[in-house]
Amino acid sequence: MADHLWLRGRRAVDRARLRAGLELPPALADVDAHRGLRGPYTAGGTLLRALAHDAFARCPELAARHNTELATAAPELAVSVPTAWATLEWTVGDEQRTRYYSRLHTRNIANGIADFLRSYLASLGDAPRTLFVDNVHHADPTDRELLAVLLRRQDIPQLTLVVGTGLEPVADPPGEVAVSLAEVLPAFARRVDCVVETAPVGDFVLSDGTTDDPAAVEVYSSLPDEERARRHDERCAELYALGEQSLALGAIPFHAVRGSRPEAGVQAVRHALGHCRKVGLYHAAASLALLGRELVDPFTGDWWQFTEAAGASLAVAGRAEEAAVVYESARQVDGLPQRLRLAYGMAMLHVRHLPEERRDLGRARAFMDRAVALAAELDDPGERVFHSVFARNGLALVEMREGRVEEALRLIEEGRVALDRAFGAAEHPLLRSVLRLNRGLLLGMAGRVEEALAEHSANALVDPGFFEHHFHRGVLLRRLGRNEEAVAAFERVVPLSPPFPEVHYNLADAWLELGDVRRALAAFDYVLELDPGHVPALVNRASLRCEVGDSHGAWDDVRAGLALSDQNVHLMCVQGRLLAEGGNPRRASDVVSAALRVDPAFAPGWALRGQVRFETGDFDGALADFDRAVGLADLPEVRFNRAVVFERVGRFGDAAADYRSVLAVVDDADARLRLDYCLKAGGAAAG
């Protein structure tokens, strides 16, 4: 494990002096994370631009494998990689886009960048490298998340991170946080504080507002308004001339809104906002939208556009309470389309985004009914049908949340029929795809698995580059027991998306069903690199490690899992099994009994305790437990174990009945031999 460092100092120059005195591996890169420079992924994008040319020369496959990560974090590299944005949502205008990235998209991008670095560093050999990242206390949430991921990943041993911050505590952004830098940094990096302060030297404008030199800020503040605006105009023009898109997400809007032309500031903010929202950078999008609202007159068209973008971005970023405040401020808006979108946005807060305890499905339904009614009042026939169908799709989501799956399906089908009547078959492919996807999910919930699979398969043909279609196909194929096809579907997902835990978790389970323990273990290992808190992966890897005799690894997983979920009956039973195998059956029985108090319907727990009791000679207790297990889940392996106990206590007829039940399901040679023995022993006893 690399020895990461956390350098704290009041000024950047202090941290630089401290760093200069440290013995560290050769530098991989030295980057400034201040979001004022290039907005989201200021640090990550700078790093990728510095490495890309050499990385593509050494590992050409990285350009295609990590195209989304590269183009998102360093948009200048979009021309150097296969297009990351060829799915249906990129074929429509903003007003008709009905599919956006999830809040966890940036976590997945961070893990993809980590994979990129792992592959690139491996191509350089085993020599360690140091990545210096300063001004992390001023970093965008995307860079904070990226650094947290890099710090906690255990599979990049060549990388040493040196993170520079101010003296104040490192804070996480507001809202839901997928990976907390505030928690990860002190846990994985050794803190070193600067004890000597050096007078910094800087220029406020030329530093793009990032200098920590108080004298430079004072000089800037003392300038006449006209001179400050002139300097910002001049610097803005210099940055525009460079033609680098990432500058348009940070420094360019910073200068444009402080320059002499207010309309240029609004345009710069609008451009940055549009980019960030499209590629899933929601914290930055929310900040830009809120800034845009301040630059324009209230209740104008521009103000509404910024307001709607702010509310939607805040909601997806996990800041639903703030989104509700923004939406509430727009309740007086007059335009029909605006009122429709406002009603839809408010409904989504209660369906998806607010904390569970604050969600009100009754209010969600009222808002969505209002959206449906407003859509019906639109003048343009095409717009009327489009927005009516989309609103009814939202209403179907409310129905689904309330458990009325059939009614939700009816609304989806009603929308599909309306689209077919109003438009040609080739029109509105994105909305049609969204309806088909939701219908597939609903059919899966209703247990109509084959029909659900047909919907997702049809979607995959129309929009083959969208990973979710293939993922849903894989999940359904697993439910149908078609594990080889499921593996193929999940493997189709991998090159289409930055890495996310769920696909590799499902791959691991499918490999396990197919008997490929090596691949299953490798996939579980990777899931836990992507998300160390993935409890189901810890459960399954712990069980698998037990099976292959890795008791130390299994104990590690049990401890880690129980620290996250101390009432998890699966982990408690693995713990019980480990205790039994380690020669402590009494403690094992106590642990499994505790699990059964948590979930009395957990059949594997009864079967495990029955096995432990049998091995300690408590045959009556073992039979009682196996009876409970069979009553809850009549599995051949449980029947076999109960038959062994029956055989041991001389109940050969009962044992034979269980062995026959086993053989009716599987052709087990041991069961066949034991059945023969029981029949003979039973006959002898009767004679």
Beta strands, then each sheet from edge to edge (+ up, - down):
strand 1: 4-8
strand 2: 27-32
strand 3: 129-134
strand 4: 159-165
strand 5: 189-193
sheet 1: 2+ 3+ 4+ 1+ 5+
end
